Amino acid sequence: MKNFFLLIAVFIFASCQKEKKEFQPIPVEESVIATNEHEGKKLMETHCYLCHSPNAVENEGRVAPPMIAIKARYIDKEGYTKEEFIAAVALFVENPTEEKAVMYGALKKHGLMPKQAFPEGSVEKIADFMFDYQIEEPTWFKEHWEGHGNENWTQSGKPYKVTEKEKTYADIGLEYALGTKKLLGKNLMESIQQKGTLEALAFCNHQAIPLTDSMATKYNATIKRVSDKNRNPNNKANAEELKYIAQFKKDLATKQEIKPVVIEKGDKIQFYYPIETNTMCLQCHGKPEQIQPEVRTKTLQLYPKDLAIGYSENEVRGIWSITFKK
């Protein structure tokens, strides 16, 4: 049962049963600096960095390997070609299984990545970026990787640098939403790993809103998580929010690219972005038959009017509703 609760989002990609090849690094003269923004980079930061952050420390609070570990294993060590790497990533993410995994240490430490839905073509764009360009490395990674028999390792790919652009309101809102999501997600995952789902419920009850408010103070904004099927009465969506929840549900169901909603209201900006479910969420928000009886009993003790159940993977459970000044 403990292993079930460790189903945390771990990006462990598929391996084709093929002969290992010697990796040929990109020649120095080809390592030019990128001048145009690569869509895969932004997609990676949006969809992957919650669990695969390059900033988390090596052994404390990390819930998944950093993205550079995936690149180092598949590209720099195994010698996958670009086409093979993109195919392996897409195959695994489509339906993660232990049989497809090759990063056995990460699988044992963190558990298997939950199945999730991504906008059409986004996984391929992320893999394309990872292959062609150098990505962020934690300060500890080189020593860690070389300590596992990979001496004199240097990351492959071209340096990545683009001209700084002025942030749009969508960029700002997304920064606030993902920053808050990262803080909540990290604390929730640690609670599940260390104490189990029942204690994670207590964490949500006591800490979710205060932590959200702390990020609102940091960003000088109003930050809410709201839903059409709320658990906490304070998270009930209003009429405008319900409209955009319905729109995001439609977009996700049809695998459309999810784009933030930005509305100018006088001197303020109203920003909306979806909150999506994965396997971990279903421990408390799944269908009644999926939820452990003791978990459901505890939930109703904390939230007698709870509506936030009945979900499957990859559904919109609510939205970020964020207001900030222009």
Secondary structure, DSSP 8 states (H G I E B T S, - for coil): -TTGGG-------B--S----------GGG-----S--HHHHHHHHHTTTTS-TTS-SSSS--S--HHHHHIIIIIIT---HHHHHHHHHHHHHS--GGGB--HHHHHHH---------TTHHHHHHHHHHHB-----TTHHHHHHTTT-TT----SB----------HHHHHHHHHHHHHHHHHHHHHHHHHHH-HHHHHHHHHHHHHHHHHHHHHHHTSEEEEEBSS-SSGGGB--HHHHHHHHHHHHHHHTT-----EEEEETTEEEEEEEEE--TTTHHHHS-GGGS-HHHHHHHHHH-TT-------TT-EEEEEEEEEE-
